[in-house]
């Protein structure tokens, strides 16, 4: 009731610029909120193509409202292949009654290799990183006005941990959105499933000097009481961490020299 139960979909705004990361069932709620005010061009970045990350595609209201709207998908876990073939297999009979090319919006599909930097027509760039997940997955780093947000979903932590390359990718980010599906107690029973724990998220965030940590991709069997208790335990170790709620918004003012200095001084205060 408090944390929500949709699968992954995160809206990233860089000024007026909109990115959507993953198209899980949550993208239906996002589409309803955007409605007719959605931009005419939307960039949809997939972490990977497992069903829980693409199941909301046809229910995204902007694809139903205008034939002038273009949805560009980006997929980095197929070694350069776009998501088009996979999506066309899924959204077709007998699995689904309507093909994506029957929807009013226009789709453009782009493939890349995780680790490459994406460059967009307006000059915006987004860094990417390959993640340890069955079939591969892609992490993203968004930067704007001196701020940064990293989206690290569907990652199985390595041993030893933290992974130095991943730590370098997320270093000093203002917000790390991290897959903390399990707890350390649960993880041994789910090893190899491609997910991590909130404890490993905190370890990574602290090693990389992350300012704020949001745990998401929550296990459906965890109720509000479990998640509140986990959040309280997290905050004893990292006070700026939290378990993400659906429709929660985290905003950052542009970073000036003064704000950077203040935050650097605050970071020197030892964590309790």
Secondary structure as GFF3:
##gff-version 3
##sequence-region A 1 272
A	DSSP	beta_strand	10	14	.	.	.	ID=ss1
A	DSSP	beta_strand	17	21	.	.	.	ID=ss2
A	DSSP	alpha_helix	26	34	.	.	.	ID=ss3
A	DSSP	three_ten_helix	35	37	.	.	.	ID=ss4
A	DSSP	beta_strand	41	46	.	.	.	ID=ss5
A	DSSP	three_ten_helix	51	53	.	.	.	ID=ss6
A	DSSP	three_ten_helix	57	59	.	.	.	ID=ss7
A	DSSP	alpha_helix	62	65	.	.	.	ID=ss8
A	DSSP	beta_strand	70	75	.	.	.	ID=ss9
A	DSSP	alpha_helix	84	90	.	.	.	ID=ss10
A	DSSP	three_ten_helix	100	102	.	.	.	ID=ss11
A	DSSP	beta_strand	106	111	.	.	.	ID=ss12
A	DSSP	beta_strand	117	119	.	.	.	ID=ss13
A	DSSP	beta_strand	125	131	.	.	.	ID=ss14
A	DSSP	beta_strand	137	144	.	.	.	ID=ss15
A	DSSP	beta_strand	147	152	.	.	.	ID=ss16
A	DSSP	alpha_helix	164	170	.	.	.	ID=ss17
A	DSSP	beta_strand	175	179	.	.	.	ID=ss18
A	DSSP	alpha_helix	184	187	.	.	.	ID=ss19
A	DSSP	three_ten_helix	188	190	.	.	.	ID=ss20
A	DSSP	alpha_helix	198	207	.	.	.	ID=ss21
A	DSSP	beta_strand	213	216	.	.	.	ID=ss22
A	DSSP	alpha_helix	224	237	.	.	.	ID=ss23
A	DSSP	beta_strand	241	243	.	.	.	ID=ss24
A	DSSP	alpha_helix	257	267	.	.	.	ID=ss25
###
